[in-house]
């Protein structure tokens, strides 16, 4: 009897570890439930390979459910017969030991069209950014060579803002596969987190293979991002490792509207941070979640991308000489307070 109980307990532990928690949500198209969509879970935003798991078809309410081990997952759904594609605006989604709600927004897709290109050694891609079938002005299209950085940052190439016709174009491209993403930020920035109300879209045909001597014509539909559900903009909560505190001015008053960042390299502003908080509230408080243990160089600023500019609120964590924190596996640090003030000419990092 004792051996039987121990065997049962061991099997229970194995099952609990294998399927640690649940991701569930709804798939919608133009705000309406989308039935019959199988949601795929991938290790990153390259969904061209075999998924780790696939849900049963979404029901009449668009509802789906996936049971998965703890980890980070990118969620997509495709129905080629109906010309539908859906993606989660929170990709990659962190799954810990609790049920996570992750909705997917759908778009109507169209096949790419190949045309001759007047360069036998290079390729091109051109197209139009659409919202509900209408061209989008002031959107930017980003080309990435891989999905390892979650399709964030400026990427390999970045288009100028689209005009009223929503059109974009890239020429003289080496023959290879490319990941395309479109974004239109309300603030007009080129980089940084996509926030509620901003427009964004992931091309359903990623990675798009461009062949030398050809131009691929595509449409790139976007959706409007719905309410933020994640608490950390760059990496989320699956690891349990984090640091928190308050951002203040030199008078000790809380500062709202600034980000706290963590870099793995002391030279900041020229690459994407390892982690970035949402803007602080009126109390100046923040939480930053990190993916891995290690040494992080920490500070706070108003903007995102490039070096701090004169007039921008900026400051580094000053309790260590090199502005670094060391986070151990599973550790959460509190009281990491940062003072910011406007950058002046002659300022050095």
N, C-alpha and C positions, 0 to 999 in steps of 0.2 A: 504494500500500500504506500509506504514511504517513497519507494523508488518510482512508483507510478506518479505520485504527486510531484516529485522533483523533475521527472521527465516532462510532465504537463507544464510546470512552471518555466522550465527552460524553453519549451516550444513557444510559450506565451511571450517570453522576452524576445525571442527571435522574431516573432510576428510583429511585435510592437516596434522593434528596431527597423524591420524591413518596410513597414508602412506606418511611419511615425505620426502622420497628421493628414488633414484633408484640405484641399483647395476646392472651393465651390464658388459659383457666381452665375451670371446671366450673360448670354450672347445677344446683342441687340443690333439692329440696323435702323438708322434714323430714329432711335429711341423706342422702336417696337421690338418685341421678342422675336428672336430668330431661331426657329426650330430646326432640328435635323443636323446641327453642326457638331462635329466631333472635335473636341479641344485636345490639342497635342501639347505635351510638356517636353521641352528641349533643354539641353544643358546651357545653351547661349542663344543669341539672336540669329544664328544661322539655322534656319528651319528646313534646309534642303536635305538633311540627312534623316535617318530613322529616328523617330521620337522615342523618348524613354517610356512614355505612357500615353495612351489615348483614351479619352472618355467615351462613354456611351453617347449616342446622339442627344443633343439638347432637346428638352421636352417642349411642349406647346408654349410654355412661359419663358423659353430660352435658357432654362436652368440646366447646369451641368455639375458634375462632381468628379474629382480625381483624388485617389488615395496614394500618397507618395512618401518616401523617406524624407527626413529633414534635409533641407538644402535650398539652393537657388534654382529657379526654373523660369524659362521664357515660354509664354503661352500664346499659341496661335490656333486658328481654325480655318480650314479651307473646304470649299465645295466647288470643284472645277466645273461640274455639270451646270450649276446655277450661276457660275461666275461670281462667287462670293469669297471674301477673305476677311478674317477678323483677327485683331491683335489686342493685347492688354497694354494699356498705357503705363502700367507700373513695371513692365518687364525690365530686369528679371525680378520675379516675385520671391520673397523670402518665406520659407515654410519652416516653422519651428515646431513646438509641441502643442499647437492649438489650431483650430480651424481658421483658415484665411479666406476672406471674400475677395475675389478678383474678377471683375467684369471685363468682357471683351466687346469692343466696338467694331462693327462690320462695315465693309465698303463693297461697292460693286466694281469688279475688275474688267479689264479688256486686254486681249492678247497684244503682245508687242509686234511691231511690223518692221521687217528688215528692208532697207533701201541701200542702193550703192553709195559709197563714200569715195571722194576723189583722192584718197591716199591709200595706196596698196599696203602700206606698212603700219598704219594706225587705224583706229576705230573712233566712232562717235556715238553719242546718245543725245536725243532731244525729246522734249515732250511738254506736257501741260500739267500744272497742279490744279486739282479740282476739289471743291467742297460742294457736296450735293449736286454734282454735275456742272457747277458754275466755276469758271476760271478764278483763281485766287491771285490777287496782286500782293506784292511785298513779301512773298514767301521765298525761302532759300532752299536749295536742294544740295544735299551733302553726298559725296561719294566716299565710300570706305572700301579698303582692300580686304578687310576681314571683319569678323564680329567679336573679336576678343575683348575690345574695350566697350562692349554693349552699345556700339553705334553712337558714341558720344564724342564731343569735341568737334573740331573743324574737319577732321578726316583728311583724305588724300586730295580732294578738290572740293571747292565750295563755289556755288553759283552766285552771281549778283542777284539782288531782289528781282522777282518776277514783275512784269508789267501788268497792265489791266487784262491782257490776254492770257495771263498765267503761264507763259511759256518760259522754258529754260533750255540750255544746250551746253554740252561739253564736247570739245573736239580734241584731236591729236592725242587720243588715249591709247596706251599699250593694250594689246590683245590679252585680255584676262577677264575674270569675273569681278563684278562690283556690287556692293550693297548700296542701295539708294534710300535716303530718308529725306522727307520734306518737313520743314518747320516754319511757322510764322509766330514769332513772339510778340506779344502786345507791346513790350518795351522796345522792340526793334533790334535787340542784341543778336550777335552771331552765335554765341555760345552761352552755356548756362542751363540750368534746369528748365524744362518745359513745365509751365504752371497752368493752373486751372484757367480755362478760357483761351489758352493758346491753341494754335492749330498744328497738328503733326500727322505724319503718315509714313508707314513703312511699305515699301514697294512689295507687292505680292509675289513678284517673280525673282526676288533676291535668292542667290546672287545672280545678277543679269550678266550673261557671258557676251562680251563684245568681241566680234571677229574682225580682224584687219580687213579693210576695204568695204566695211559695211557701217551704216548708221541704223541704230535701233530707235524707232519711234514708240514712245510709251505714254500712258496717262498715269498720274500718280495721285490717287485720291487721298484726301486728308480728313481727319475728324477733329472736333473740338474737345480738348481734354476736359474731363469731368473732375469733380472734387478730389483733391489729393487725399490718399489714404495712407501713404507711407510717411514715417516720421523722419526719415533721413533721405536726402535727395540723391546721394550717389550710391551708397550701400545701405542695406537695410538690416533687420534685426536678427537674422538667423544665427549669428555667431554668439550673441550675448555680450560681445566686447564693445565698450563705449567709454566716452568721457563726457562730462557735463560741467556746467558752471554758468557764469554770468559775464556779459560784456558791459563795461562801464566807460564813461569819459574820465578825464583826469580829476574831476571833482567827485568821482565816485557815484555818479548818477547813471542809472541803466540806459543803455543805448538800443533803440529799436531799429529794425531794418538792415541789420548787417549779418553776413554769413560767418560761420567759423569753419575753417578748413584744416585739413591734415594732409601733409605731403610726406612721402617717404624719402624725398631728396630736399636738401636744404635750399636749393635754388627754386624759388616758387614763381608762379605766374606764367611759366612757359610750357606747362604741361597740365593735364587734367589732375586735380587733387585725388588722393586715394579716397577721401571722404569729404563731404560738404554738408553743412546743416542747412535747413530752411532758414529764412530770415528770422532774426530774433523778434520777439514781441515787445510790448511796452515794459515788461519786467527785465528785459535784456537776457533772459535765460535761453539756453540752447542745450541740445544733446547731439553728439556726433557718434554714430555707430561705425565701427571699422570691421573689415573682413578678416584680417589676420593679425596675430600678435606681432609686436615689433616696435621700432623707434619711429615716431612721427613728429614732424616739425609743424607746430601749431600756431595759428594766428587768426585774425578776424579782419574782414574788409567789406566794403559796400558792393563792389563790382565782382565780376567773374571773368577770368581770362586776362592775359597780358599782365604787365607789371603795374603796381599801384600808380595812380596819376595824381598830380597836385590837386589838393582839395578833397580827395577821397578819404573817408574815414578808414584808418588802417592801424593795426597794432599786432605785435607778436606776444606770445606767452613768455613772460619774463622771469619765471621762477627757476629757470635753468639758463646757463650762459648761451647755449646754442638754440634756445627756444624749443627744446625737444621734450617729448613724453615717451616713456617706455610702458607699453601695455602688454601684460602677460596673458597667456591663454585663459580665456574666460573672465578676465578682470574688467571691472567697471570703476573708473576713477571719477570722483566728485570734487567740486570746489576748484575746478580749473578756470580761474577768472582771468579775463583779458582786458586790458585797457586800450582804447582806440582814440585817435585824434586825427585831424586833417593832415594829409601829407603836404609837406612844403618843398619848394625847390631845393635841390641839393640833398634830398633825403636818400639814404642808402639802406638796402636790406641787410 
